[in-house]
Amino acid sequence: MISTLLQWGGGALVVLGLLVITAAVIGMYRLPSVLTRVHAAGAVPFGAVLVVIGATLATGDLKLILRGLLVAAFLLLTIPSSAHAIAWLAEGRPDTAEERARQRNPFARKAPPPKPP
């Protein structure tokens, strides 16, 4: 009875985690800028933790459940810090084609402003 309940509960957690990860991937694909994509990627650790805990619960082995909890803790510690590093690097990223060209060749002359009609 308990093993069947653990298997069903573990399966439900895995499915829920995969749905969260899928929504995060769709958000990372559809959102316009790097910073909003990093925000969508913030849901990935939650989904990954659900998948890991669900998969270990489905086994019913206490050692695997404890290892799964350690993996989940490691994911919760490392994924947000890597997302923060990506956002920190993206903050200085040029937004326009002119800024990107100026970054490639900083000695190029700036184009004169257009004359009013």
N, C-alpha and C positions, 0 to 999 in steps of 0.2 A: 504494500500500500504506500509506504513512505517513498520507496524507490521509484514507483510510478509517478508519484506527485513531484519528486525532484526532477524526473525526466521531462514531464510536461512543463513544469515551471522553468526549467533550464531552456527548453525549446522556445518558450514564450519570450524569455529574456533575449535569446539570440535573435529571434525575429524582430523584436522591438529595437534592439541595437542596430541591426542591419537597416531598418527603416530610418533611424536617426542618421546613420552614416550616409545613406542614399540621399536624404534631404540636404545634408551638408555638402555633398558633392555637387548636387544640382545647384545649390546656392553659390558654390565656388565657381561654377561654370557660367552662371547667368548674371552675377552681380558685376557692376561696371569697373570698379577700381580695386587696387590691391588691398587697401585697408578694409573695404567692405567684404572682400573675399576672405581675408584673415579672420574677420568676425564670424563669417559662416563656418570657417574651419574650426572655430572654437567648440562646435558641437561634436566634433569627431572624438575627443577623449571620452565624452559621456557615452557615445555609442560603442566605442571600443571596450569600455569597462563593462557595459551590459553584455556584450558578446563574450568576453572572457569569463565573467562570472556565470553566465548562463551555460556556457560549454563545460565549465568545471562542475557546476551543480548537477548537470545531466549525468556525469560519471558516477557521482555518489561516493567517490573516494575522498576521505578527509585530507590526505596529503596533497592531492591535486587541487582541492578546494583552497587550501592554504597557499599553495603556489600561485593559483589564479588570483587570489587576493593580493599577493605581493606584486604580480605583474600589473594588476589594475592600479595599485598605488604608484608603481614606477611610471605607468602611462600618465596618470594624473599629475605627476611631478614634472615630466619631461616635455610633453606635448605643448602645454601653454607657454613654457619658456621658449621653445623654438618658434612658436607663432609670434611671440613678442619680439624676438630677434628679427624675424621677417618684416614685421610692421615697422620696426625701428630703422631697418635698412631702406624700406620703401618710402619712408618719410622724405628723404632727400632726393628721390627719383624725379627727373624732369617730367613735366606734364604735357608740354607741347612739342611739336616737331622742331620748332625753332630753338627751344631750349636744349633738346637732344643734339641738334647740329652744333650749337655753340659749345656743348660739353665735349663733343668729338674734336672740334677745332676751336680752341679758345681764342686764337689770334685772328680769326676771321672777322671782317668788318660787319658791323650791325647794319641791317638793311634800313634805308631811310624810311621815315614814316610816309604813308600815302598822302598825296596832296588832296586837299578838299576840292570838290567839284565847283 
